[in-house]
Amino acid sequence: MPLEGKTIFITGASRGIGRAIALRCARDGAKIVVSGKTVTPHLKLLGTIYSVAEEIEEAGGHALPIQLDVRDESAIAAAAATAAEHFGGIDILVNNAGAISLADTPNTPAKRFDLMFSINVRGAFFSSQACIPYLKRATNAHILNIAPPLNLQSKWFKDHLAYTISKYGMSLCTLGMSAELAGYGIAVNSLWPRTAIATAAVEVHFPVDVFKRSRKPQIVADAAYVIFNKDSRETTGNYFIDEDVLRSAGMTDFSAYAVMPGATLATDLFLD
């Protein structure tokens, strides 16, 4: 099992894509740092860092749940140090934590603007910064940002400018850090889904029809798993799309990932 013994630090791991990546890697016997804010059950949103930790252990992995707000850089540094001490290092970082608001400029309050920038780009930057010292010691180190390709067409900015800039900030981290860290053998890549993914964010911020025409988070997790098993010195600076990654690995049938089999899938944001 390729990821057996590897330590994977995942932000926003209590549900959705973060949880799915954790459980996929756990099947190899990986050591998963389950970081996130949710420590008590939410009325509408399923999952806590502790419930996911239990699922990881049941799947054959090893879990360390850490309550973490990625807006706090000192807390991030402390969490990375705790993880490295507990598991003996960090091999992979997944910057998955995110905030979304699909509002236009007049309807984006400063509080919501700051939340998206603090969690999306700032959280990814400082999580990477905190993990880099440990990743430098790993044999096949990866940073994976759940962020889109840099599509600079104005249509992706005009309706939700603040959100787009915050997500593209993560994408720019991929661009810059992949070059910055190449000499250390640390791969830095982005991964984005071809279709909408059935997460709490899609359920809350998109019409019900979009949720029904989404794919399950497992498709992103399976693509991430393929990326983690690539040579970090040869695979860096890429803006991967989940379906393309799986096609390159030989998969041709994606029907099992559909929330509603046979439905016309909804293409995700930032993709033509």
C-alpha positions, 0 to 999 in steps of 0.5 A: 500500500503506497501511502502506508506510514505516510503522514497527511495533514488535511485542513477542513477535514471534518466533512466533504472533500477533506473527509473523503481524501482522509478516508481514501488514504486511510485505506493504505494505512496512512496517518491522517491529521484531521484538522478543522473547526468542528468539534461538536455535531452541527444541527445541519452539517454532519461530521466533526474532526472526532467522527472522521477520526473514528472513520479513519481508524475503522478504515485501517488508518491512524488519526490525530484530530486537531481543532484548528482555525486556519485564520490563526497562523500561530495555531497552524504552526502549533498544529503542524508541530504537534502532528510532526511530533506525534507521527514523526513527520509530515509527508503531505499537506492538503489545503482544503479548508475553504469559505465561499460567498457567491455575491457580487461586489455591492453585496459582499460585506467586509466581514464576508470578504475577510473570511474568504481571504483569511481561510482560502488564500491566507490559510493555505499560505500559512499552512504551507509555511508551517509544514514546509520544514517537515516536508523538506525531510520527507522522501516524496513530499506533496502540497495539494491545494484544492483550487482552480486553474487560473482562468482569467476570463472576466465571466469568472470575476463579474458575479463573485469577484471576492470569492474568485480572487480568494480562490485564485490566490490559492492557485497563485500559491501553487504557481509560486511555491512549486517553483520555490520548493522544487529544489527541495523535491516538494511538489505543489499542485492544485486539484479542482473538480470537473463537475460540482461536488456534493458538499455542504457548500454546494448544498447551501450556496447552489440550487437544489438542481445543482446538488442533484447534478453533482458528483460525490466527493470520492472522485476528488479523493481518488484523484488526490490519491493518484497525485500523492503517488506520483514522483514529487520531483517530476509532478509539480506546478500543475492545475489538475482536474479530477476527471483528467487525473483519473483518465490518465490512470486508466479510468473510463467509467465515472458513473459510480460518482454521480449523486443522481445516476443519469443526470446531466452533470453540472460543470464546476466554476472556473471551467469552460 
